Amino acid sequence: MRTNLQGLAGRRVGLTAVFWQYGTYRGNGCCGKSILLRHVRDLSGRLLADHIWINYTAGFDAAGEFCRGDLVRFTAGVDEYVKGYLGAKIDDRLLRPPAVDYCLKFPRRVEKIGRVEQGASPGLR
């Protein structure tokens, strides 16, 4: 669980992160693009999540093409969701029990602000 995001649930916050890769998802009869961000921090530099997947929105599209290591600044809402297996198979439910976790939604004001070299530990601001 991303406990550092827990206290920010229901709020919109400014964040920085390192772009890692593009991805896709399928669910509820639709599919879309997503982005894996690593070293997600608030604007004061506090680490909020080591990684997080977020929807690829028009804000990311407007900022241009990203490469691994690009430093990104944006605002997003923090929300909670239930993860894990929610079906009827008991064995699967025991392997992946339902739990509350936190995600980022509706990213806005996306901008590239720099680059982090591969292998470097970003003490981002």
N, C-alpha and C positions, 0 to 999 in steps of 0.2 A: 504494500500500500504506500502511496505517496503521502506520508504524514505531514510533510512540510506544506503541502497544498491544502490540507484539511482546514486550517484556520482562514483560508482565503475563499472558501466555498461561497458562491453567490455574489462574489465581487468581480470587478474587472480590474486587471493589473497589467502593469508594464513589465515586459520580460525581455531577456536576451537568451539566445541559444545558439548552438552550433548545428548547422544543417548536416545531416548524415546521408540520407537517401530518400528517393521517391518510392512509393508503394501503391498498391491498390487494395480495395476492400469490396466485399459483396455482402449485402444484408438487406432483409426486408424487400426483396425483389428489385433492388437497385445496386449499382456499382459506382465507384468513384475513385478519385486519386487521393492519396494521403502522403504525408511527409514524416520522416523520422527525425526528431530533433534530440540532440544530446546536450548534457550540461545546461539544463534549463535553470536560469537564475532570475531573481527579481532585479530591479534596477539598482538596488544597493549592493548587489553581488552575492546575496545569500542563495545557496544551492537549494532549489525546490524539487528537482527530479533529475535522476541521472539520465533518463531518456523518456520520451513520450511521443506517441503517434498523434498527429493532428490532421484534420481535413485540409486538403489543398484547395484553397479558396481563391477568389478573384484578387484578393490582396497579395497573395504569394505570386499569382500569375503576373500582376502588374509590376512586381519587383524584378521580374526577369528570371532567367535560368539560374539555378543554384548548382554549385559544385560542392562536394564533400569538403568540409572545413570552413565554409562561408559562415561568418558571424551575422546573426539576424536579430533585429530588434522589432518588437511588435507588442500590441496589447491584445488580451484575450480574457474571456470570462472563465472562471473556475467553477466546475460543476461536479457533483458526485454521481456515480452510477454503480450498479451491481454487476460484478464480474463473476465468472465461474460458470459451471454447468447448472442449468436450471430445469433440465428435463427430468423424465421419470426413471431413468436408469440409475439405480442405487450405486453401482460400482463407479460409474462416471461421476456421480455427485460426490462420492467420498474422495475421488482423486482430485477433483477441482470444485471444492465447496464454494457456495456463494459468499461473496465478501464485498464490502463497500470499498471503492477506489475513487480516485479523482482524475478528471480530465480537463483539457482546455478546449473551449468552444469559441466560435465566431472570432477568429483572429482578424485584427484590423491594423491599419497603419504599419504595414510590413515594409522594412527597409534593410538592405544589406549594409552593414557598418564596418566590415573588415573581413579578415581571414585569420584562421588559426592553423598553424602548421601541423601536419600529421605527427602524432606522438606527443605533442605538447599538451600539458594540462592547463586548460584555460582558466585563469583567474580573472574572469570577465568583469567588466563594468558596464 
